[in-house]
């Protein structure tokens, strides 16, 4: 069973002639204490379907969800673009 995610917008970046909204998605597991596990998701501007959203694996591991969001906000645009590129299928690479 997949845990529900709580999402927070952290940035908008440009890549490959498109704008991407970047969100930090916090894992929430009702059977455990609140965790600081999170991943980033990238949603292209004008997306017509939630299926267009790309996601990293759980790459942020902090003691609390607040700390996880704070960590996600420390990524600069260059790092966010690199993470987005790592999520793109090979045929969508410029």
C-alpha positions as a printed NumPy array, in Angstrom:
array([[  0.   ,   0.   ,   0.   ],
       [  1.368,   3.41 ,  -0.95 ],
       [  1.442,   6.127,   1.669],
       [ -0.381,   9.37 ,   0.854],
       [  1.802,  12.363,   0.08 ],
       [  1.507,  15.957,   1.155],
       [  2.832,  18.326,  -1.52 ],
       [  4.313,  21.841,  -1.215],
       [  5.447,  24.109,  -4.05 ],
       [  9.102,  25.137,  -3.636],
       [ 10.201,  26.585,  -6.992],
       [  9.561,  27.175, -10.678],
       [ 12.421,  26.418, -13.045],
       [ 13.018,  26.627, -16.765],
       [ 14.357,  23.705, -18.77 ],
       [ 14.176,  22.727, -22.46 ],
       [ 12.019,  25.742, -23.399],
       [  9.463,  24.878, -20.711],
       [  8.626,  25.992, -17.21 ],
       [  8.387,  23.352, -14.486],
       [  6.788,  23.707, -11.063],
       [  8.792,  21.892,  -8.418],
       [  7.103,  20.39 ,  -5.37 ],
       [  8.391,  18.592,  -2.321],
       [  6.159,  15.606,  -1.562],
       [  6.252,  14.502,   2.054],
       [  5.557,  10.912,   2.934],
       [  2.88 ,  10.451,   5.565],
       [  2.544,   7.027,   7.113],
       [ -0.272,   6.803,   9.685],
       [  1.357,   3.731,  11.245],
       [  4.602,   5.557,  12.066],
       [  5.617,   8.821,  13.655],
       [  5.76 ,  11.753,  11.224],
       [  8.862,  11.331,   9.136],
       [ 11.07 ,  13.616,   7.137],
       [ 11.079,  11.38 ,   4.069],
       [ 10.352,  13.294,   0.883],
       [ 10.839,  13.371,  -2.848],
       [ 10.659,  16.082,  -5.48 ],
       [  8.077,  16.201,  -8.233],
       [  8.24 ,  18.228, -11.427],
       [  5.063,  19.325, -13.179],
       [  5.364,  20.981, -16.604],
       [  3.447,  24.209, -17.128],
       [  0.243,  23.537, -18.995],
       [  0.235,  19.839, -18.13 ],
       [ -2.965,  18.225, -19.277],
       [ -2.691,  15.169, -17.066],
       [ -1.235,  14.255, -13.667],
       [  0.616,  11.534, -15.593],
       [  2.872,  14.306, -16.973],
       [  4.353,  14.822, -13.491],
       [  7.825,  13.388, -12.98 ],
       [  9.094,  12.272,  -9.576],
       [ 12.377,  11.391,  -7.938],
       [ 12.626,   8.578,  -5.45 ],
       [ 12.589,   9.457,  -1.737],
       [ 15.84 ,  11.462,  -1.754],
       [ 15.324,  13.65 ,   1.31 ],
       [ 15.665,  11.964,   4.699],
       [ 15.403,  14.299,   7.676],
       [ 14.201,  13.982,  11.258],
       [ 10.954,  15.911,  10.673],
       [  8.752,  16.976,   7.778],
       [  9.605,  20.612,   8.546],
       [ 13.324,  19.805,   8.201],
       [ 12.638,  17.952,   4.936],
       [ 10.891,  20.983,   3.416],
       [ 13.725,  23.234,   4.624],
       [ 16.254,  20.889,   2.988],
       [ 14.302,  20.873,  -0.29 ],
       [ 14.325,  24.666,  -0.327],
       [ 18.152,  24.652,  -0.196],
       [ 18.452,  23.146,  -3.685],
       [ 19.483,  25.779,  -6.216],
       [ 18.167,  25.953,  -9.78 ],
       [ 21.148,  24.043, -11.183],
       [ 20.546,  21.159,  -8.78 ],
       [ 16.797,  21.13 ,  -9.479],
       [ 17.421,  21.016, -13.242],
       [ 19.836,  18.109, -12.751],
       [ 17.214,  16.228, -10.728],
       [ 14.561,  16.962, -13.362],
       [ 16.885,  15.683, -16.097],
       [ 17.437,  12.485, -14.128],
       [ 13.655,  11.882, -14.225],
       [ 13.15 ,  12.524, -17.935],
       [ 12.914,   9.551, -20.294],
       [ 15.858,   9.304, -22.685],
       [ 13.774,  10.389, -25.69 ],
       [ 12.847,  13.666, -23.953],
       [ 16.459,  14.734, -23.327],
       [ 17.461,  17.723, -25.482]])
